[in-house]
């Protein structure tokens, strides 16, 4: 990944306490996995921002390298990679996600 793309991603992941790199937007997800993440975060009442990777091919590919995670969506909390759709579903079902977000967003 070129340094410019890496810097753009680094800036993005710290631009919001909770940021989701996804296909589409939180108002109009463009894939089921992205929609799952949006619905989970809405169910938890968490404020979050999104970045539509379909609008930027460099970010779409670069975020996979940045996180060393091959799929979209990707969720970042306070600049730290949390996981994708499957991980968020597991964490939500176990209650771990609510706890992790409460702790992260309280500090």
C-alpha positions in Angstrom: 0.0 0.0 0.0 1.3 3.4 -0.8 2.2 5.8 2.1 -0.6 8.3 1.1 -3.3 5.6 1.3 -1.8 4.3 4.6 -1.9 7.9 6.1 -5.5 8.5 4.9 -6.6 5.2 6.6 -4.7 6.1 9.8 -6.4 9.5 9.9 -9.8 7.9 9.2 -9.6 5.3 11.9 -9.0 8.0 14.5 -11.5 10.4 13.1 -14.5 9.0 15.1 -14.7 6.9 18.3 -16.5 4.2 16.3 -15.9 3.9 12.6 -17.1 1.2 10.2 -15.5 0.6 6.8 -18.4 -0.9 4.9 -20.1 -1.2 1.6 -22.6 1.6 1.4 -23.5 3.9 4.3 -25.3 3.4 7.6 -28.5 4.8 6.0 -28.1 2.5 3.0 -25.9 -0.6 3.5 -25.0 -2.2 0.2 -24.4 -5.8 1.5 -25.8 -8.0 4.2 -22.7 -8.2 6.3 -22.4 -4.4 6.4 -26.1 -4.2 7.3 -25.5 -6.7 10.2 -22.9 -4.4 11.7 -25.1 -1.3 11.3 -28.1 -3.1 12.9 -26.0 -4.3 15.9 -24.6 -0.8 16.5 -28.0 0.7 16.3 -29.4 -2.0 18.7 -26.7 -1.0 21.2 -27.5 2.7 20.8 -23.9 3.5 19.7 -23.1 6.6 17.7 -20.9 5.7 14.8 -19.6 6.9 11.5 -19.1 5.0 8.3 -16.8 5.1 5.3 -18.2 3.7 2.1 -15.3 1.6 0.6 -17.3 1.3 -2.7 -16.5 5.0 -3.2 -12.8 4.6 -3.0 -11.0 1.6 -4.4 -7.6 2.5 -2.8 -9.2 2.6 0.7 -11.2 -0.6 -0.1 -8.0 -2.5 -0.8 -5.8 -0.6 1.6 -8.0 -1.2 4.7 -7.6 -5.0 4.2 -3.8 -4.6 4.4 -3.9 -2.0 7.2 -5.9 -4.4 9.5 -4.5 -7.6 8.0 -8.2 -8.7 7.7 -9.4 -9.8 4.3 -13.1 -8.8 4.5 -15.4 -5.8 4.7 -17.0 -4.5 6.9 -14.3 -3.6 9.4 -15.1 -1.9 12.7 -12.7 0.3 14.6 -13.2 1.5 18.1 -10.9 4.4 19.3 -8.6 3.6 16.5 -8.3 -0.1 17.3 -9.5 -2.8 14.9 -12.3 -4.7 16.5 -13.4 -7.1 13.8 -15.9 -7.8 11.0 -19.5 -8.9 10.8 -19.0 -12.4 12.2 -16.9 -11.2 15.2 -19.4 -8.5 16.0 -22.3 -10.9 15.9 -20.5 -13.2 18.3 -19.5 -10.4 20.6 -23.0 -9.0 20.5 -24.6 -12.3 21.4 -22.2 -12.9 24.3 -22.7 -9.4 25.7 -19.0 -8.7 25.2 -19.5 -6.0 22.6 -21.7 -3.9 24.8 -19.2 -4.1 27.6 -16.2 -3.3 25.3 -17.9 -0.3 23.8 -19.1 1.1 27.1 -15.5 0.9 28.5 -13.9 2.3 25.3 -16.4 5.2 24.9 -16.4 6.1 28.6 -12.7 6.9 28.5 
